């Protein structure tokens, strides 16, 4: 069983990473990003072999596993500015499309 939680360092400089590999870049929290990844994995397996003679054998193996991955990306939300009483989305052209 493996359970991993990792924060995305988002452009952490090498010297900072060497000082503390688990830290994140200082601007990440300031800008409101919370990019991270959580992984849970279980795996088990079994092998079986039966010698037939000195030169041959039967061999079988089976594995079973499960992995759950949750990842949060660092996609900024668009800013909403009100001009002439109407909202203007400045982060992207359309609030329903990332481009």
Residue, then its C-alpha position, 0 to 999 in steps of 0.5 A: x500500500x502506498x499513499x503519496x501527497x505532493x505539492x507542485x513546486x511550480x518553478x522552484x529554483x534549484x538552490x531553494x529545492x536543494x535547501x528544502x525539496x518539499x517546499x513550494x515557490x513563494x508566490x504560489x500561495x500568494x497567487x492562490x494556487x494550490x496545485x497538488x497530487x494525491x496518489x493511493x495505490x494497492x497491489x498484490x501478486x502471486x506466482x506459482x511454478x511446478x517442475x515437470x522434469x529437470x528441463x521444464x516447469x509450469x509457471x504462472x503469475x497474477x497481479x491485481x492492483x488499484x490506483x486512485x490519482x487526484x490532481x489539481x492543476x494551477x490554472x488561474x481563474x479569470x478576473x471579472x471587471x465590471x464596465x458599463x454595468x456588464x461583467x468583462x472576463x479578463x482572464x480568458x475570452x470566454x468563461x466556458x472555454x480556456x482559450 
